[in-house]
């Protein structure tokens, strides 16, 4: 015969013949069984990190390529500007010489 402290007991869990050792063993077995989800999540994040590292390496390569290209273009443009300035100075001196004579 079972007795309860309340006349209308709620959900009851009745354990028959299970020791605390068995309960703990079952608890830890269940907890360790779900570790596979954690491992899958860790693997997913590792894959994402390596994918992002690869993309970052490609971006770094592209940056270096663009930097070299723009540096070359700028130096060529600077040469043209310097040549134009020299030509302008030459023409100005030439016209000044004509005006003096």
C-alpha positions as CSV (number, residue, x, y, z in Angstrom):
1,X,0.0,0.0,0.0
2,X,1.2,3.5,-0.9
3,X,0.4,6.6,0.9
4,X,0.8,10.3,-0.2
5,X,0.9,13.4,1.9
6,X,-1.8,15.0,-0.3
7,X,-5.2,13.6,-1.2
8,X,-4.6,14.5,-4.9
9,X,-0.9,14.0,-5.6
10,X,0.5,15.3,-8.9
11,X,2.9,13.5,-11.1
12,X,4.7,10.9,-9.2
13,X,7.9,9.1,-10.1
14,X,8.2,5.7,-8.5
15,X,11.5,4.0,-8.6
16,X,11.6,0.3,-7.8
17,X,14.9,-1.5,-7.4
18,X,17.1,1.3,-8.7
19,X,20.1,2.4,-6.7
20,X,21.6,5.9,-6.6
21,X,24.5,4.4,-8.4
22,X,22.3,3.1,-11.3
23,X,20.6,6.5,-11.5
24,X,23.9,8.4,-11.7
25,X,25.3,5.9,-14.2
26,X,22.2,6.4,-16.4
27,X,22.5,10.2,-16.0
28,X,26.1,10.4,-17.1
29,X,25.6,7.9,-19.9
30,X,22.8,10.1,-21.3
31,X,24.9,13.3,-20.9
32,X,27.9,11.7,-22.6
33,X,25.7,10.5,-25.5
34,X,24.8,14.1,-26.3
35,X,28.4,15.1,-26.5
36,X,28.3,14.2,-30.2
37,X,26.2,17.3,-30.8
38,X,28.9,19.4,-29.1
39,X,31.6,17.8,-31.3
40,X,29.6,18.5,-34.4
41,X,29.1,22.1,-33.4
42,X,32.8,22.5,-32.7
43,X,33.7,20.9,-36.0
44,X,31.3,23.3,-37.8
45,X,32.9,26.3,-36.2
46,X,36.4,25.0,-37.1
47,X,35.3,24.6,-40.7
48,X,33.9,28.1,-40.8
49,X,37.1,29.5,-39.3
50,X,39.3,27.8,-41.9
51,X,36.9,28.9,-44.7
52,X,37.1,32.5,-43.4
53,X,40.9,32.2,-43.1
54,X,41.1,31.1,-46.8
55,X,38.9,34.0,-47.9
56,X,41.0,36.5,-45.8
57,X,44.1,35.2,-47.5
58,X,42.6,35.8,-50.9
59,X,41.6,39.3,-49.9
60,X,45.1,40.0,-48.7
61,X,46.5,38.8,-52.0
62,X,44.0,41.0,-53.9
63,X,45.0,44.0,-51.7
64,X,48.7,43.5,-52.5
65,X,48.0,43.2,-56.2
66,X,45.9,46.4,-56.2
67,X,48.4,48.3,-54.1
68,X,51.2,47.4,-56.6
69,X,49.0,48.3,-59.6
70,X,47.9,51.7,-58.1
71,X,51.4,52.5,-57.0
72,X,52.7,51.9,-60.6
73,X,49.8,54.0,-62.1
74,X,50.5,56.8,-59.6
75,X,54.2,56.9,-60.3
76,X,53.5,57.0,-64.1
77,X,51.0,59.8,-63.6
78,X,53.5,61.7,-61.4
79,X,56.1,61.5,-64.2
80,X,53.6,62.9,-66.7
81,X,52.7,65.8,-64.3
82,X,56.4,66.6,-63.7
83,X,57.1,66.5,-67.5
84,X,54.1,68.8,-68.1
85,X,55.3,71.2,-65.4
86,X,58.8,71.2,-66.9
87,X,57.3,71.8,-70.4
88,X,55.2,74.6,-68.9
89,X,58.3,76.2,-67.4
90,X,60.2,75.9,-70.6
91,X,57.4,77.5,-72.7
92,X,57.0,80.3,-70.1
93,X,60.8,81.0,-70.3
94,X,60.6,81.0,-74.0
95,X,57.7,83.4,-74.2
96,X,59.4,85.6,-71.6
97,X,62.5,85.7,-73.8
98,X,60.5,86.7,-76.8
99,X,58.7,89.4,-74.9
100,X,62.1,90.9,-73.7
101,X,63.4,91.1,-77.2
